[in-house]
Amino acid sequence: MHIDRLDHLVLTVGDIDRTVRFYCDVLGMEPIIFGGGRTGLKFGRSKINLHQVGHELQPNALHPSVGSADLCFIADDSLDSVQAELERNGIPIVEGQVQRTGALGTLRVRDPDGNLVEISNQLSV
């Protein structure tokens, strides 16, 4: 077996509208409505499906919970540019530009539900 890419992942969130605002207004993702009114976030060739806590679609993760994710996104922009955009949007940076395994540089922030969101600008070879 060979896995090509991630199609989607699911985040259980406290407030879908607040989550959409963060991921779209700050991270530049595109909101989508699909499958009978479900909400998702599209970026590149992937998407994030959103489940409202307490109203998760079945089947789902065994223990869906708000704020339990740790995500890393690759941005086309420089980390200086990403950091400036985060600061313009009033997003506190948990950890500044640091070297990480798998990425050449990473910024860490938290989304409205407390999920750790890492933003890197390039994967290492």
Secondary structure, DSSP 4 states (H G I P E B T S, - for coil): -------EEEEEES-HHHHHHIIIIIT--EEEEETTTEEEEEETTEEEEEEETT-PPSS--SS--TT--EEEEE-SS-HHHHHHHHHHTTPPEEEEEEEETTEEEEEEEE-TT--EEEEES-B--
